[in-house]
Each structure stands twice: as C-alpha cells, then as structure tokens.
Amino acid sequence: MGHGEEPPEQAAGPRAEPGVRAEPGVRAEPGVPGTPEVRAEPGSAPPPDAPERWPLGTPLTSPVPQTPGISAAAPAPPADSGLEAMLRSGGAGRRPGRPTLVVVAAVGIFVAAALTVSFLMFAHLAHIGRSAHSTHAASPRASRPTPSPARTPPAAPAAAVFPALAGVGCAVLPGTDAATSTSSAVGDGWINVGGGWPECGGKALATRKTGTADIVQDTFTWTFRVGHPAACTAEIFVAATDPSSGLATYEVFGDSLTPGARLGRFVVNQAAAKGQWVPEGSWQVRNVLRITLTDAPGYPGDQFHVTASAVRATCSH
C-alpha cells in the first residue's frame, strides 16, 4: 500500500481505539454504538473514554477508581442485602435464637409463680376473714371461757397414833403439836423452867395469872389430830417445880379454837399435883382434840404461876 492511500475500511467490526488492542469476538457495549468492549491488559491504564468498571473481588465499600483528569459522578450506593439491612435495623424481624427463648421462658415461669402465690395469699386472707367473722358472730355462750377442772383438795394431815404424847421439849410426832400463844401485848409471856416430863427432856414453861376474872392474856395449847369422830380422854403432867403453885384453868376445843366451839373446861390444882399425871374427862370430837392452858385466875386477885409440860391423849371410835 503506497503512501497517501487510506486503507480500505474493514467490512465488519468497529475500529479499535489507538493504543488499545481489541480482542476478536468481543461484543460491543450495549447502548454505546461503535464502541467495542475492551479489556485492559494487566498493569496498563484504561483508556480515557473506556467505561468505568470495578475489578472482580473489589469490596463493596472500596472507592471507585478514578480516571485522571475526569471527574466521574458518584456511583449510586449498592442495594442493601437482607443481612446488612437486618444488622443496621438492630435485628428487627430476626428470628429469636436459643438464649432469647430461654429468657422468655424464664420470665413466663416467674410470672406464673407470682400469680400463683398471689392467689394463695388472697385465699388465705379470705379464710382468716371468714374465721374472724364466724368468731365474732358466735353466740355469747360459745365465747365463755371453759371452766378449769376442779382442783384436788390437799391431803388431810396425818392422824396421831394413840395414845399420843405432846408437850414442851417432846418429839413432834405425826398428828401432834404443842405451842404457846399470847393474846395481849401486856401479858407476862412464858419463861423456861425445869421439872417437866423426863421423856421430853424435863422441860417446862411458866406464866403468871392475870388476877382479873375473865381476863386471859397468855395460853399454851396441845393438839391431837384424830381424823374421825371419836371419844377422847387426856392426862396432864404437872411440872415438879415451884412455879406450879396455883389453880390452873384448862379449856377443851375440837376443830376450832373460837370461844363458841369450846367442848369443856376443867381446873387442876398444880400446887397439890407437882410431878404427877392428872387424868381428866371424856369429850366427843369430830377430827381434832385441843387442850388449852390459860392464865385466868382461880379467884379475883389470883396472880400465882401456872406451868405447862406434857399431855397424853387417848381417842377411840
């Protein structure tokens, strides 16, 4: 082909751009007439008028390569995939996993338990209210306190074994007693003297008579418990001592020592019976025999002494 001659146009296929080698069989880009699809060689820059393309494997967030000298319009953001949309929306519409199901189940169990406890408490309070109402509505007879069972009476004191001995210095046997008593603060009281019954240590007590009729200030009482109705007799031992110097007045009582309960009365001339046993009368008693020595005078102005020592009693049915 000579100089100045233009080569004939090829019958088919577009003309390749200068500097770019077109590959045979490459189809033209749709919508771009006369522009063949070109593929850049490795390491070569794309032609200025080549359509922009992203290399394979370029991340979605990688910047679009720019052609020097050409300001390309910003590409439209790619459409979100379903996963990315779900992540950006906070997992809306996401199918709950196993931990979420466990938490939901636990909350449901807790709510059910709370409702059950509340129901039981309500039922209990309602029952208490009904019980209180029933108690207030009960009849007065039902609200009366239950009487306590009758108490067992204490056992009766032991009875004496007759013949029984009691007195000053004597051993205190079951059912027996001997004691002094003062009925007035101005009385002379009792003093210790000897000459009593030897089995009781020879002890005796003495007091002076008041000298005024019907005035009694000091007494001494011997007690014998029988435990049943009986007829009793007594013997009085007169202490062998000088204070046994006058007429001694004795009174007999049963269960009570009140004046109206007196069963009898007798007088012993102690001055004439020192150191002797003096038997006296017979009395009907129910449970107890009491003999009391007084300081009553035998006559007006009598202020001689009397003594108390021992008494022996005998009781039978």
C-alpha positions in Angstrom: 0.0 0.0 0.0 1.6 3.3 -1.2 1.9 6.5 0.8 -1.1 8.8 0.8 -3.5 6.0 0.4 -6.0 5.3 3.0 -6.6 1.7 3.9 -9.9 0.4 3.0 -12.4 0.2 5.8 -12.9 -3.1 7.2 -16.1 -4.7 6.3 -17.1 -5.8 9.8 -16.3 -4.8 13.3 -15.6 -1.4 14.8 -12.3 0.3 14.6 -10.1 -0.1 17.6 -9.1 2.9 19.6 -5.5 3.9 19.2 -3.3 2.2 21.8 -5.8 -0.4 22.6 -5.8 -3.8 21.1 -9.2 -5.2 20.6 -9.7 -8.8 21.0 -11.5 -10.6 18.3 -15.0 -11.7 19.1 -15.6 -9.0 21.6 -19.1 -7.7 21.5 -19.8 -4.0 21.5 -21.1 -2.5 24.8 -24.8 -2.2 24.6 -26.1 1.2 24.2 -22.8 2.6 23.0 -22.7 2.4 19.2 -19.4 1.7 17.7 -17.6 1.1 21.0 -16.2 -2.4 21.4 -15.9 -3.9 24.7 -12.2 -3.7 25.6 -10.3 -5.5 28.3 -7.3 -3.8 29.8 -4.0 -5.5 29.9 -2.6 -6.3 33.3 -0.7 -3.3 34.5 -1.9 -0.9 31.8 -4.1 2.1 32.4 -7.6 2.1 30.9 -8.2 4.5 28.0 -9.7 7.8 28.8 -13.0 7.0 27.1 -13.3 3.4 28.5 -16.4 2.8 30.6 -15.7 2.5 34.3 -15.7 -0.9 35.7 -14.9 -2.4 39.1 -12.4 -5.2 39.1 -13.6 -8.5 40.3 -13.2 -9.0 44.1 -13.4 -5.3 44.9 -15.1 -4.8 48.3 -18.5 -3.1 48.3 -17.1 -0.3 50.3 -14.0 0.2 48.1 -13.8 3.6 46.4 -14.5 3.7 42.7 -11.3 4.0 40.7 -10.9 7.5 39.2 -9.5 8.3 35.7 -7.0 11.1 35.9 -8.4 14.3 34.6 -12.0 13.1 34.5 -14.4 13.8 37.4 -16.8 10.9 37.5 -20.2 11.1 39.0 -20.5 9.4 42.4 -21.9 5.9 41.9 -25.2 5.1 43.4 -24.9 3.1 46.6 -25.4 -0.6 46.1 -28.6 -2.1 47.2 -28.6 -3.4 50.8 -28.6 -7.1 51.2 -31.0 -8.7 53.6 -28.3 -9.4 56.2 -26.9 -5.8 56.1 -30.4 -4.3 56.4 -31.1 -6.6 59.4 -27.8 -5.6 61.1 -28.5 -1.9 60.6 -32.0 -2.1 61.8 -31.0 -3.8 65.1 -32.1 -7.2 64.2 -35.7 -6.3 63.5 -37.6 -9.2 62.1 -34.7 -11.5 63.2 -35.7 -15.0 64.3 -35.0 -15.3 68.0 -32.2 -17.6 69.0 -32.0 -20.1 71.8 -30.8 -17.7 74.6 -33.8 -15.4 73.8 -36.2 -18.3 74.1 -34.7 -19.3 77.4 -35.1 -15.8 78.8 -38.7 -15.6 77.6 -39.5 -19.0 79.2 -37.9 -17.9 82.5 -39.9 -14.7 82.6 -43.1 -16.7 81.8 -42.4 -19.1 84.7 -41.7 -16.3 87.1 -44.9 -14.5 86.2 -46.9 -17.7 86.6 -45.3 -18.4 90.0 -46.1 -14.8 91.1 -49.7 -15.1 90.1 -50.0 -18.5 92.0 -48.5 -17.0 95.2 -50.8 -14.0 95.0 -53.8 -16.2 94.5 -52.9 -18.4 97.5 -52.3 -15.4 99.7 -55.6 -13.9 98.8 -57.4 -17.2 99.5 -55.6 -17.4 102.9 -56.6 -13.9 103.9 -60.2 -14.6 102.8 -60.2 -17.7 105.0 -58.9 -15.7 108.0 -61.6 -13.1 107.4 -64.3 -15.7 107.4 -62.9 -17.3 110.6 -62.8 -13.9 112.4 -66.4 -13.2 111.2 -67.5 -16.5 112.5 -65.8 -15.9 115.8 -67.4 -12.6 116.3 -70.8 -13.9 115.3 -70.6 -16.8 117.7 -73.2 -16.9 120.5 -72.2 -15.5 123.9 -72.4 -19.0 125.4 -69.8 -20.3 123.0 -67.4 -17.4 123.9 -67.5 -18.2 127.6 -64.2 -19.4 129.0 -64.0 -23.1 129.7 -64.0 -23.6 133.5 -60.8 -25.0 134.8 -61.0 -28.5 136.3 -61.7 -28.8 139.9 -58.5 -28.8 142.0 -57.8 -31.9 144.0 -58.1 -30.9 147.7 -54.9 -31.2 149.7 -54.4 -34.4 151.6 -55.6 -34.2 155.2 -52.9 -34.0 157.9 -51.8 -37.3 159.3 -53.7 -38.6 162.3 -51.9 -39.2 165.6 -51.3 -42.7 166.9 -53.0 -43.1 170.2 -52.1 -42.9 173.0 -50.2 -39.8 171.8 -47.8 -37.6 173.7 -47.2 -33.9 173.0 -45.6 -31.1 175.0 -42.6 -28.8 175.8 -39.4 -30.5 174.7 -41.2 -33.6 173.3 -40.6 -35.0 169.9 -43.1 -33.8 167.3 -45.0 -37.0 166.2 -47.4 -37.2 163.3 -50.8 -35.7 164.2 -49.5 -33.8 167.3 -48.5 -30.3 168.1 -47.7 -28.1 171.1 -47.4 -24.3 171.0 -47.8 -21.1 173.1 -49.9 -18.2 172.2 -50.2 -14.6 173.5 -53.5 -12.8 173.2 -52.4 -9.5 174.7 -49.3 -7.3 174.4 -49.3 -6.6 178.1 -49.2 -10.3 179.1 -46.3 -11.7 181.1 -45.4 -14.3 178.4 -43.7 -17.7 179.1 -40.4 -18.5 180.7 -38.4 -21.7 180.7 -38.4 -23.7 184.0 -37.4 -27.3 184.8 -39.3 -30.2 186.3 -41.0 -31.3 183.1 -41.7 -34.9 181.9 -38.3 -36.7 181.7 -39.1 -38.2 178.2 -39.4 -34.6 176.9 -36.0 -33.5 178.4 -37.5 -32.3 181.7 -38.5 -29.0 180.1 -41.5 -26.9 181.1 -42.8 -23.3 180.7 -44.4 -21.0 183.3 -46.5 -17.8 183.2 -48.3 -15.7 185.9 -52.1 -15.4 186.1 -53.7 -12.1 185.4 -55.5 -11.7 188.7 -58.7 -10.4 187.0 -61.7 -12.6 186.3 -62.4 -13.4 182.6 -59.1 -11.7 181.5 -56.8 -14.1 179.5 -53.5 -12.9 178.1 -51.3 -16.0 177.7 -52.2 -19.5 176.6 -50.5 -22.9 175.8 -52.3 -25.4 173.5 -51.7 -29.2 173.0 -53.2 -30.5 169.7 -54.0 -34.1 168.7 -55.5 -34.9 165.3 -57.9 -37.9 165.3 -59.1 -37.9 161.7 -62.6 -39.2 162.5 -65.3 -38.8 165.2 -64.1 -40.2 168.5 -64.3 -40.1 172.3 -61.1 -38.8 173.8 -59.6 -38.5 177.3 -56.5 -36.7 178.4 -53.8 -36.8 181.2 -52.0 -33.6 182.3 -48.4 -33.8 183.7 -47.7 -31.1 186.3 -44.1 -29.9 186.3 -42.3 -30.6 189.5 -41.2 -27.0 190.0 -42.1 -24.1 192.4 -44.0 -22.1 189.7 -46.6 -24.9 189.8 -48.2 -23.1 192.7 -51.9 -22.4 192.0 -55.1 -23.4 190.4 -54.7 -23.9 186.6 -57.7 -23.5 184.3 -57.8 -25.7 181.1 -60.3 -25.4 178.2 -61.2 -28.2 175.7 -61.8 -27.5 171.9 -62.4 -29.5 168.8 -61.8 -28.4 165.2 -62.0 -24.7 166.1 -60.5 -22.6 168.9 -63.3 -20.0 168.8 -65.0 -19.5 172.2 -68.3 -20.8 170.9 -66.6 -24.0 169.8 -65.4 -24.9 173.3 -66.2 -28.5 174.3 -65.4 -28.3 178.0 -63.4 -26.8 180.9 -61.6 -28.1 184.0 -59.3 -26.9 186.8 -56.1 -28.7 188.1 -54.6 -27.7 191.5 -50.9 -27.8 190.3 -49.6 -27.0 193.8 -51.0 -30.3 195.0 -50.0 -32.4 192.0 -46.4 -31.5 191.2 -44.6 -34.2 189.2 -47.8 -36.2 188.7 -50.2 -37.2 185.8 -53.7 -35.9 186.4 -56.5 -37.6 184.3 -59.3 -35.5 183.0 -62.8 -36.1 181.5 -64.0 -37.5 178.2 -65.0 -35.4 175.1 -66.6 -36.2 171.8 -64.7 -34.8 168.9 -65.0 -35.0 165.1 -61.4 -34.7 163.9 -59.2 -32.9 166.4 -58.8 -32.6 170.1 -57.3 -29.4 171.6 -56.5 -28.7 175.2 -55.5 -25.1 176.2 -54.0 -23.9 179.5 -54.8 -20.2 180.3 -53.6 -17.6 182.7 -57.1 -16.9 184.0 -57.2 -16.5 187.8 -58.9 -19.1 190.1 -60.4 -16.1 192.0 -60.1 -12.3 191.9 -56.6 -11.2 192.6 -55.0 -14.6 191.9 -51.6 -14.0 190.4 -49.9 -17.3 191.2 -47.9 -19.0 188.4 -49.0 -22.0 186.4 -46.8 -24.3 184.3 -47.1 -26.2 181.0 -45.3 -29.5 180.5 -46.7 -32.6 178.7 -50.2 -34.0 177.9 -51.1 -37.6 176.9 -54.3 -38.2 175.0 -56.3 -41.3 174.2 -59.0 -41.4 171.5 -61.2 -44.3 170.3 -64.2 -44.8 168.0 
